[in-house]
Amino acid sequence: MKKQTWIVTGANRGIGLEFVRRLVERGEDVIATARDPRRADELRATGARVQALDIADPASVAAFAKAVADERVDVLVNNAGQGVNSDSLGSIDFEIVRRLFEVNAMGTLRVTEALLPALRNGERKLIVNVTSRMGSIDDNTSGGAYAYRASKAALNMINKCLANDLGREGFTSIVVHPGWVRTDMGGGGAPLSVETSVEGLLQVVDHLDARANGRFFAFDGEEIPW
Ligand code: NAP
């Protein structure tokens, strides 16, 4: 496969770091972002080009977009995200609700909009938004986790809008669920390793065609209901 330029956000640990490792290993040109690159030793060790980006900070997003404006970016992986699972009805912390919307929904949209010039320069024109099955309304049978679920449901809607708005330019924009993965967010009791999750996600992403635009896939290729 021809070498492509990928951007992966939130790449200093967890799923993002594994994405970058795999992509660099197979010879892709990878721009990997971290909120604080000075504290991203494992990421720098991959050989990816490391840039600073806080997706919830408009000035940081603008500076990053400027730095990559002349690149031909083929694939944007909007992986950066935050999650907490502790907000149940009666004890909702609205600061956390606000923060998760700012990061997971608004931050992802802000980054995507800011990177459009670089993505329009690219050939693949693929946007991969890392959401969660917990953002599926159909699949919600247990309630709770208001902030995380709602912020990821908002991201799912943002993806559908991007698919409609950019599809006519040849873009494909999808949301993916990585599974429940052993990371700082997923915790030690999660069933999946980052290796298994990212291997599956790359299989999904590598085999997409235009019919995938706007759809919601799990790491194992299953299509998730909205
Ligand atoms: P993680 O280990 O907690 O890593 C999250 C990454 O996002 C870190 O690099 C973190 O950077 C970055 N990040 C957080 N806020 C950011 C911001 N404002 N700007 C830029 N980067 C930011 O989580 P993970 O498990 O790898 O999760 C990756 C993605 O998968 C997330 O979108 C998450 O919602 C989704 N997901 C995970 C699971 C799971 O079971 N793990 C399940 C479903 C979906 P810092 O180190 O600076 O905080």
Residues whose N, C-alpha, C, O or C-beta is under 5 A from the ligand:
A	BS01	NAP	G10 A11 N12 R13 G14 I15 G16 R35 L53 D54 I55 A56 N79 A80 G81 Q82 G83 V103 V130 T131 S132 P178 G179 W180 V181 T183 D184 M185 G186
